[in-house]
Amino acid sequence: MESFNLSHFWAQGDGFGHFISIVLLIMSVLSWGVIFLRLALYKNLRQLPKALNSYWNNPDPAVQLESIKRLDREQLLTPIAQLAQHNGSTASLERKLSQAVRTSQHKLEQGLTLLATIASSAPFVGLLGTVWGIYRTLSTVAAQGQMDVAKIIGPVGEALIMTAVGLSVALPALFAYNFFNRNNQTHQTDIDAFAHDILNQHLGQ
């Protein structure tokens, strides 16, 4: 019976099979890279509620801005807070606040598109590798003119590993995307509310 292991699968694979394996490896590296970067961002974002409380609890505008800068490491709230001293028209303030909110939203969403893409495509890439591996195995058997089950089980089993690899790449990306996206929605709500409060403050002056 053929050896059933990854090294044998790699040795028996062709260029296309190797390409699929490399693609999955790159996907995995990119996925985990984004996950670690997003975890660092998530740690900083935990300070946002404290930054908002600090801002509103200080009556002095200069102290307000300084307090929010100290806690807003990702600069999501600071550009909005700086607009509190806006002396132009309300329409101008609305445009600037809208732009600041969009910029903050873009920062919050960085990397999520890549995670979603990997989560949705990695299983199919792995499945493609499996189908290709099985096709090559059956083609070899057909060329030999004999059906030896013992010689088929090993290569087919190794080809199925590609599907498992695809899933192992996709699942962490999927779980991470859902976690970070749900967390982003909470912070986006806070950012939107903060921008509306700044606008209402300007209208009340």
Order of alpha helices (4+ residues) and beta strands (2+ residues): alpha-alpha-alpha-alpha-alpha-alpha-alpha-alpha
